[in-house]
């Protein structure tokens, strides 16, 4: 997906989190959530962020 400039993922395994963080540059989190249990943030170039409901942190600007 164009315009994604940063991603953060929380998952049970570091390798899974790393792979999902990379995948989030190219596909939506809700699509990946069908297969994997994780929390995420996707930051877009225009400044808006997509934050999963289960993300265990706070996103602020």
PDB file of N, CA, C and O in Angstrom:
ATOM      1  N   UNK A   1       0.844  -1.167   0.000  1.00  0.00           N
ATOM      2  CA  UNK A   1       0.000   0.000   0.000  1.00  0.00           C
ATOM      3  C   UNK A   1       0.897   1.240   0.000  1.00  0.00           C
ATOM      4  O   UNK A   1       1.822   1.333   0.807  1.00  0.00           O
ATOM      5  N   UNK A   2       0.637   2.167  -0.878  1.00  0.00           N
ATOM      6  CA  UNK A   2       1.467   3.358  -1.013  1.00  0.00           C
ATOM      7  C   UNK A   2       1.203   4.335   0.125  1.00  0.00           C
ATOM      8  O   UNK A   2       0.086   4.444   0.632  1.00  0.00           O
ATOM      9  N   UNK A   3       2.250   5.034   0.507  1.00  0.00           N
ATOM     10  CA  UNK A   3       2.097   6.059   1.512  1.00  0.00           C
ATOM     11  C   UNK A   3       2.392   5.625   2.930  1.00  0.00           C
ATOM     12  O   UNK A   3       2.392   6.467   3.828  1.00  0.00           O
ATOM     13  N   UNK A   4       2.643   4.353   3.173  1.00  0.00           N
ATOM     14  CA  UNK A   4       2.992   3.887   4.513  1.00  0.00           C
ATOM     15  C   UNK A   4       4.476   4.174   4.719  1.00  0.00           C
ATOM     16  O   UNK A   4       5.316   3.746   3.927  1.00  0.00           O
ATOM     17  N   UNK A   5       4.789   4.904   5.790  1.00  0.00           N
ATOM     18  CA  UNK A   5       6.178   5.287   6.034  1.00  0.00           C
ATOM     19  C   UNK A   5       6.795   4.598   7.246  1.00  0.00           C
ATOM     20  O   UNK A   5       8.017   4.587   7.389  1.00  0.00           O
ATOM     21  N   UNK A   6       5.969   4.022   8.121  1.00  0.00           N
ATOM     22  CA  UNK A   6       6.493   3.322   9.294  1.00  0.00           C
ATOM     23  C   UNK A   6       5.443   2.345   9.807  1.00  0.00           C
ATOM     24  O   UNK A   6       4.241   2.569   9.662  1.00  0.00           O
ATOM     25  N   UNK A   7       5.920   1.258  10.409  1.00  0.00           N
ATOM     26  CA  UNK A   7       5.023   0.274  11.020  1.00  0.00           C
ATOM     27  C   UNK A   7       5.624  -0.207  12.329  1.00  0.00           C
ATOM     28  O   UNK A   7       6.844  -0.244  12.489  1.00  0.00           O
ATOM     29  N   UNK A   8       4.761  -0.574  13.258  1.00  0.00           N
ATOM     30  CA  UNK A   8       5.166  -1.173  14.528  1.00  0.00           C
ATOM     31  C   UNK A   8       4.244  -2.344  14.794  1.00  0.00           C
ATOM     32  O   UNK A   8       3.037  -2.261  14.566  1.00  0.00           O
ATOM     33  N   UNK A   9       4.815  -3.436  15.279  1.00  0.00           N
ATOM     34  CA  UNK A   9       4.029  -4.645  15.551  1.00  0.00           C
ATOM     35  C   UNK A   9       4.425  -5.211  16.906  1.00  0.00           C
ATOM     36  O   UNK A   9       5.597  -5.214  17.280  1.00  0.00           O
ATOM     37  N   UNK A  10       3.418  -5.690  17.632  1.00  0.00           N
ATOM     38  CA  UNK A  10       3.627  -6.449  18.865  1.00  0.00           C
ATOM     39  C   UNK A  10       3.048  -7.830  18.620  1.00  0.00           C
ATOM     40  O   UNK A  10       1.871  -7.970  18.286  1.00  0.00           O
ATOM     41  N   UNK A  11       3.883  -8.854  18.787  1.00  0.00           N
ATOM     42  CA  UNK A  11       3.461 -10.248  18.599  1.00  0.00           C
ATOM     43  C   UNK A  11       4.212 -11.112  19.604  1.00  0.00           C
ATOM     44  O   UNK A  11       5.164 -10.655  20.238  1.00  0.00           O
ATOM     45  N   UNK A  12       3.784 -12.353  19.746  1.00  0.00           N
ATOM     46  CA  UNK A  12       4.407 -13.263  20.715  1.00  0.00           C
ATOM     47  C   UNK A  12       5.843 -13.628  20.365  1.00  0.00           C
ATOM     48  O   UNK A  12       6.642 -13.916  21.255  1.00  0.00           O
ATOM     49  N   UNK A  13       6.176 -13.620  19.087  1.00  0.00           N
ATOM     50  CA  UNK A  13       7.521 -13.990  18.656  1.00  0.00           C
ATOM     51  C   UNK A  13       8.132 -12.850  17.842  1.00  0.00           C
ATOM     52  O   UNK A  13       7.461 -12.243  17.007  1.00  0.00           O
ATOM     53  N   UNK A  14       9.399 -12.570  18.090  1.00  0.00           N
ATOM     54  CA  UNK A  14      10.077 -11.465  17.413  1.00  0.00           C
ATOM     55  C   UNK A  14      10.110 -11.657  15.900  1.00  0.00           C
ATOM     56  O   UNK A  14       9.901 -10.700  15.154  1.00  0.00           O
ATOM     57  N   UNK A  15      10.367 -12.873  15.437  1.00  0.00           N
ATOM     58  CA  UNK A  15      10.437 -13.119  13.994  1.00  0.00           C
ATOM     59  C   UNK A  15       9.087 -12.869  13.324  1.00  0.00           C
ATOM     60  O   UNK A  15       9.030 -12.346  12.211  1.00  0.00           O
ATOM     61  N   UNK A  16       8.007 -13.244  14.001  1.00  0.00           N
ATOM     62  CA  UNK A  16       6.658 -12.996  13.469  1.00  0.00           C
ATOM     63  C   UNK A  16       6.392 -11.495  13.431  1.00  0.00           C
ATOM     64  O   UNK A  16       5.870 -10.985  12.441  1.00  0.00           O
ATOM     65  N   UNK A  17       6.745 -10.788  14.497  1.00  0.00           N
ATOM     66  CA  UNK A  17       6.552  -9.340  14.544  1.00  0.00           C
ATOM     67  C   UNK A  17       7.335  -8.660  13.421  1.00  0.00           C
ATOM     68  O   UNK A  17       6.819  -7.751  12.770  1.00  0.00           O
ATOM     69  N   UNK A  18       8.556  -9.087  13.195  1.00  0.00           N
ATOM     70  CA  UNK A  18       9.389  -8.509  12.147  1.00  0.00           C
ATOM     71  C   UNK A  18       8.762  -8.731  10.768  1.00  0.00           C
ATOM     72  O   UNK A  18       8.679  -7.805   9.961  1.00  0.00           O
ATOM     73  N   UNK A  19       8.329  -9.944  10.509  1.00  0.00           N
ATOM     74  CA  UNK A  19       7.704 -10.243   9.226  1.00  0.00           C
ATOM     75  C   UNK A  19       6.411  -9.474   9.007  1.00  0.00           C
ATOM     76  O   UNK A  19       6.161  -8.969   7.913  1.00  0.00           O
ATOM     77  N   UNK A  20       5.599  -9.386  10.038  1.00  0.00           N
ATOM     78  CA  UNK A  20       4.337  -8.657   9.924  1.00  0.00           C
ATOM     79  C   UNK A  20       4.570  -7.164   9.751  1.00  0.00           C
ATOM     80  O   UNK A  20       3.847  -6.510   8.999  1.00  0.00           O
ATOM     81  N   UNK A  21       5.564  -6.618  10.431  1.00  0.00           N
ATOM     82  CA  UNK A  21       5.875  -5.198  10.282  1.00  0.00           C
ATOM     83  C   UNK A  21       6.260  -4.891   8.835  1.00  0.00           C
ATOM     84  O   UNK A  21       5.881  -3.850   8.299  1.00  0.00           O
ATOM     85  N   UNK A  22       6.998  -5.776   8.217  1.00  0.00           N
ATOM     86  CA  UNK A  22       7.348  -5.603   6.803  1.00  0.00           C
ATOM     87  C   UNK A  22       6.115  -5.746   5.925  1.00  0.00           C
ATOM     88  O   UNK A  22       5.906  -4.948   5.010  1.00  0.00           O
ATOM     89  N   UNK A  23       5.305  -6.747   6.194  1.00  0.00           N
ATOM     90  CA  UNK A  23       4.098  -6.980   5.389  1.00  0.00           C
ATOM     91  C   UNK A  23       3.133  -5.802   5.452  1.00  0.00           C
ATOM     92  O   UNK A  23       2.426  -5.531   4.481  1.00  0.00           O
ATOM     93  N   UNK A  24       3.095  -5.104   6.574  1.00  0.00           N
ATOM     94  CA  UNK A  24       2.179  -3.972   6.725  1.00  0.00           C
ATOM     95  C   UNK A  24       2.499  -2.807   5.787  1.00  0.00           C
ATOM     96  O   UNK A  24       1.664  -1.922   5.598  1.00  0.00           O
ATOM     97  N   UNK A  25       3.684  -2.796   5.206  1.00  0.00           N
ATOM     98  CA  UNK A  25       3.985  -1.783   4.197  1.00  0.00           C
ATOM     99  C   UNK A  25       3.222  -2.056   2.898  1.00  0.00           C
ATOM    100  O   UNK A  25       3.056  -1.159   2.070  1.00  0.00           O
ATOM    101  N   UNK A  26       2.761  -3.298   2.724  1.00  0.00           N
ATOM    102  CA  UNK A  26       2.170  -3.708   1.455  1.00  0.00           C
ATOM    103  C   UNK A  26       0.714  -4.147   1.535  1.00  0.00           C
ATOM    104  O   UNK A  26       0.043  -4.233   0.506  1.00  0.00           O
ATOM    105  N   UNK A  27       0.214  -4.426   2.730  1.00  0.00           N
ATOM    106  CA  UNK A  27      -1.168  -4.881   2.879  1.00  0.00           C
ATOM    107  C   UNK A  27      -1.758  -4.361   4.180  1.00  0.00           C
ATOM    108  O   UNK A  27      -1.025  -3.970   5.088  1.00  0.00           O
ATOM    109  N   UNK A  28      -3.053  -4.357   4.267  1.00  0.00           N
ATOM    110  CA  UNK A  28      -3.743  -3.835   5.444  1.00  0.00           C
ATOM    111  C   UNK A  28      -3.650  -4.791   6.624  1.00  0.00           C
ATOM    112  O   UNK A  28      -3.617  -6.010   6.454  1.00  0.00           O
ATOM    113  N   UNK A  29      -3.609  -4.221   7.814  1.00  0.00           N
ATOM    114  CA  UNK A  29      -3.521  -5.010   9.033  1.00  0.00           C
ATOM    115  C   UNK A  29      -4.694  -5.949   9.224  1.00  0.00           C
ATOM    116  O   UNK A  29      -4.514  -7.084   9.664  1.00  0.00           O
ATOM    117  N   UNK A  30      -5.897  -5.488   8.898  1.00  0.00           N
ATOM    118  CA  UNK A  30      -7.073  -6.350   9.101  1.00  0.00           C
ATOM    119  C   UNK A  30      -7.002  -7.603   8.227  1.00  0.00           C
ATOM    120  O   UNK A  30      -7.527  -8.653   8.600  1.00  0.00           O
ATOM    121  N   UNK A  31      -6.365  -7.495   7.088  1.00  0.00           N
ATOM    122  CA  UNK A  31      -6.200  -8.680   6.229  1.00  0.00           C
ATOM    123  C   UNK A  31      -5.236  -9.677   6.870  1.00  0.00           C
ATOM    124  O   UNK A  31      -5.495 -10.881   6.876  1.00  0.00           O
ATOM    125  N   UNK A  32      -4.135  -9.178   7.404  1.00  0.00           N
ATOM    126  CA  UNK A  32      -3.162 -10.050   8.070  1.00  0.00           C
ATOM    127  C   UNK A  32      -3.732 -10.629   9.364  1.00  0.00           C
ATOM    128  O   UNK A  32      -3.378 -11.741   9.756  1.00  0.00           O
ATOM    129  N   UNK A  33      -4.608  -9.881  10.021  1.00  0.00           N
ATOM    130  CA  UNK A  33      -5.187 -10.324  11.296  1.00  0.00           C
ATOM    131  C   UNK A  33      -6.077 -11.552  11.128  1.00  0.00           C
ATOM    132  O   UNK A  33      -6.397 -12.215  12.114  1.00  0.00           O
ATOM    133  N   UNK A  34      -6.476 -11.861   9.918  1.00  0.00           N
ATOM    134  CA  UNK A  34      -7.254 -13.092   9.681  1.00  0.00           C
ATOM    135  C   UNK A  34      -6.413 -14.339   9.948  1.00  0.00           C
ATOM    136  O   UNK A  34      -6.944 -15.401  10.274  1.00  0.00           O
ATOM    137  N   UNK A  35      -5.105 -14.198   9.805  1.00  0.00           N
ATOM    138  CA  UNK A  35      -4.196 -15.348   9.941  1.00  0.00           C
ATOM    139  C   UNK A  35      -3.263 -15.281  11.147  1.00  0.00           C
ATOM    140  O   UNK A  35      -2.755 -16.308  11.597  1.00  0.00           O
ATOM    141  N   UNK A  36      -3.034 -14.074  11.674  1.00  0.00           N
ATOM    142  CA  UNK A  36      -2.050 -13.901  12.740  1.00  0.00           C
ATOM    143  C   UNK A  36      -2.645 -13.116  13.905  1.00  0.00           C
ATOM    144  O   UNK A  36      -3.521 -12.270  13.722  1.00  0.00           O
ATOM    145  N   UNK A  37      -2.148 -13.415  15.112  1.00  0.00           N
ATOM    146  CA  UNK A  37      -2.550 -12.701  16.323  1.00  0.00           C
ATOM    147  C   UNK A  37      -1.468 -11.672  16.636  1.00  0.00           C
ATOM    148  O   UNK A  37      -0.366 -12.040  17.043  1.00  0.00           O
ATOM    149  N   UNK A  38      -1.769 -10.385  16.450  1.00  0.00           N
ATOM    150  CA  UNK A  38      -0.793  -9.330  16.674  1.00  0.00           C
ATOM    151  C   UNK A  38      -1.492  -7.984  16.819  1.00  0.00           C
ATOM    152  O   UNK A  38      -2.681  -7.850  16.530  1.00  0.00           O
ATOM    153  N   UNK A  39      -0.744  -7.006  17.267  1.00  0.00           N
ATOM    154  CA  UNK A  39      -1.222  -5.625  17.369  1.00  0.00           C
ATOM    155  C   UNK A  39      -0.296  -4.765  16.516  1.00  0.00           C
ATOM    156  O   UNK A  39       0.874  -5.098  16.332  1.00  0.00           O
ATOM    157  N   UNK A  40      -0.827  -3.649  15.992  1.00  0.00           N
ATOM    158  CA  UNK A  40      -0.002  -2.873  15.071  1.00  0.00           C
ATOM    159  C   UNK A  40      -0.382  -1.401  15.007  1.00  0.00           C
ATOM    160  O   UNK A  40      -1.458  -0.972  15.425  1.00  0.00           O
ATOM    161  N   UNK A  41       0.577  -0.653  14.454  1.00  0.00           N
ATOM    162  CA  UNK A  41       0.370   0.731  14.053  1.00  0.00           C
ATOM    163  C   UNK A  41       0.978   0.876  12.666  1.00  0.00           C
ATOM    164  O   UNK A  41       2.088   0.408  12.413  1.00  0.00           O
ATOM    165  N   UNK A  42       0.236   1.535  11.762  1.00  0.00           N
ATOM    166  CA  UNK A  42       0.763   1.894  10.438  1.00  0.00           C
ATOM    167  C   UNK A  42       0.702   3.411  10.335  1.00  0.00           C
ATOM    168  O   UNK A  42      -0.368   4.003  10.476  1.00  0.00           O
ATOM    169  N   UNK A  43       1.837   4.037  10.092  1.00  0.00           N
ATOM    170  CA  UNK A  43       1.900   5.484   9.938  1.00  0.00           C
ATOM    171  C   UNK A  43       1.996   5.812   8.453  1.00  0.00           C
ATOM    172  O   UNK A  43       2.809   5.240   7.726  1.00  0.00           O
ATOM    173  N   UNK A  44       1.149   6.746   8.017  1.00  0.00           N
ATOM    174  CA  UNK A  44       1.098   7.139   6.614  1.00  0.00           C
ATOM    175  C   UNK A  44       1.808   8.469   6.400  1.00  0.00           C
ATOM    176  O   UNK A  44       1.959   9.262   7.330  1.00  0.00           O
ATOM    177  N   UNK A  45       2.239   8.702   5.178  1.00  0.00           N
ATOM    178  CA  UNK A  45       2.978   9.918   4.834  1.00  0.00           C
ATOM    179  C   UNK A  45       2.173  11.179   5.102  1.00  0.00           C
ATOM    180  O   UNK A  45       2.747  12.232   5.379  1.00  0.00           O
ATOM    181  N   UNK A  46       0.861  11.087   5.023  1.00  0.00           N
ATOM    182  CA  UNK A  46       0.031  12.277   5.257  1.00  0.00           C
ATOM    183  C   UNK A  46      -0.193  12.557   6.744  1.00  0.00           C
ATOM    184  O   UNK A  46      -0.896  13.503   7.100  1.00  0.00           O
ATOM    185  N   UNK A  47       0.407  11.731   7.616  1.00  0.00           N
ATOM    186  CA  UNK A  47       0.338  11.974   9.052  1.00  0.00           C
ATOM    187  C   UNK A  47      -0.696  11.177   9.806  1.00  0.00           C
ATOM    188  O   UNK A  47      -0.691  11.185  11.037  1.00  0.00           O
ATOM    189  N   UNK A  48      -1.585  10.487   9.113  1.00  0.00           N
ATOM    190  CA  UNK A  48      -2.574   9.708   9.868  1.00  0.00           C
ATOM    191  C   UNK A  48      -2.026   8.321  10.184  1.00  0.00           C
ATOM    192  O   UNK A  48      -1.148   7.805   9.492  1.00  0.00           O
ATOM    193  N   UNK A  49      -2.557   7.744  11.226  1.00  0.00           N
ATOM    194  CA  UNK A  49      -2.100   6.429  11.675  1.00  0.00           C
ATOM    195  C   UNK A  49      -3.280   5.479  11.773  1.00  0.00           C
ATOM    196  O   UNK A  49      -4.379   5.867  12.167  1.00  0.00           O
ATOM    197  N   UNK A  50      -3.035   4.234  11.409  1.00  0.00           N
ATOM    198  CA  UNK A  50      -3.989   3.152  11.641  1.00  0.00           C
ATOM    199  C   UNK A  50      -3.487   2.412  12.869  1.00  0.00           C
ATOM    200  O   UNK A  50      -2.339   1.970  12.894  1.00  0.00           O
ATOM    201  N   UNK A  51      -4.319   2.272  13.876  1.00  0.00           N
ATOM    202  CA  UNK A  51      -3.922   1.620  15.123  1.00  0.00           C
ATOM    203  C   UNK A  51      -4.917   0.504  15.406  1.00  0.00           C
ATOM    204  O   UNK A  51      -6.125   0.739  15.453  1.00  0.00           O
ATOM    205  N   UNK A  52      -4.407  -0.711  15.594  1.00  0.00           N
ATOM    206  CA  UNK A  52      -5.307  -1.819  15.911  1.00  0.00           C
ATOM    207  C   UNK A  52      -5.901  -1.602  17.299  1.00  0.00           C
ATOM    208  O   UNK A  52      -5.277  -0.986  18.163  1.00  0.00           O
ATOM    209  N   UNK A  53      -7.086  -2.104  17.498  1.00  0.00           N
ATOM    210  CA  UNK A  53      -7.777  -1.928  18.786  1.00  0.00           C
ATOM    211  C   UNK A  53      -6.994  -2.514  19.948  1.00  0.00           C
ATOM    212  O   UNK A  53      -7.092  -2.029  21.075  1.00  0.00           O
ATOM    213  N   UNK A  54      -6.222  -3.549  19.680  1.00  0.00           N
ATOM    214  CA  UNK A  54      -5.494  -4.231  20.744  1.00  0.00           C
ATOM    215  C   UNK A  54      -4.060  -3.731  20.915  1.00  0.00           C
ATOM    216  O   UNK A  54      -3.282  -4.358  21.634  1.00  0.00           O
ATOM    217  N   UNK A  55      -3.692  -2.628  20.278  1.00  0.00           N
ATOM    218  CA  UNK A  55      -2.329  -2.121  20.419  1.00  0.00           C
ATOM    219  C   UNK A  55      -2.097  -1.659  21.855  1.00  0.00           C
ATOM    220  O   UNK A  55      -2.852  -0.833  22.367  1.00  0.00           O
ATOM    221  N   UNK A  56      -1.059  -2.187  22.511  1.00  0.00           N
ATOM    222  CA  UNK A  56      -0.869  -1.923  23.946  1.00  0.00           C
ATOM    223  C   UNK A  56      -0.077  -0.646  24.236  1.00  0.00           C
ATOM    224  O   UNK A  56       0.720  -0.604  25.172  1.00  0.00           O
ATOM    225  N   UNK A  57      -0.295   0.356  23.454  1.00  0.00           N
ATOM    226  CA  UNK A  57       0.430   1.604  23.654  1.00  0.00           C
ATOM    227  C   UNK A  57      -0.431   2.773  23.264  1.00  0.00           C
ATOM    228  O   UNK A  57      -1.607   2.622  22.934  1.00  0.00           O
ATOM    229  N   UNK A  58       0.166   3.936  23.306  1.00  0.00           N
ATOM    230  CA  UNK A  58      -0.529   5.173  22.954  1.00  0.00           C
ATOM    231  C   UNK A  58       0.195   5.812  21.784  1.00  0.00           C
ATOM    232  O   UNK A  58       1.424   5.882  21.764  1.00  0.00           O
ATOM    233  N   UNK A  59      -0.567   6.272  20.822  1.00  0.00           N
ATOM    234  CA  UNK A  59       0.006   6.966  19.675  1.00  0.00           C
ATOM    235  C   UNK A  59      -0.381   8.429  19.790  1.00  0.00           C
ATOM    236  O   UNK A  59      -1.558   8.760  19.941  1.00  0.00           O
ATOM    237  N   UNK A  60       0.620   9.310  19.717  1.00  0.00           N
ATOM    238  CA  UNK A  60       0.343  10.738  19.821  1.00  0.00           C
ATOM    239  C   UNK A  60       1.297  11.479  18.906  1.00  0.00           C
ATOM    240  O   UNK A  60       2.337  10.952  18.512  1.00  0.00           O
ATOM    241  N   UNK A  61       0.935  12.691  18.578  1.00  0.00           N
ATOM    242  CA  UNK A  61       1.802  13.512  17.731  1.00  0.00           C
ATOM    243  C   UNK A  61       2.234  14.763  18.457  1.00  0.00           C
ATOM    244  O   UNK A  61       2.969  15.577  17.900  1.00  0.00           O
TER     245      UNK A  61
END
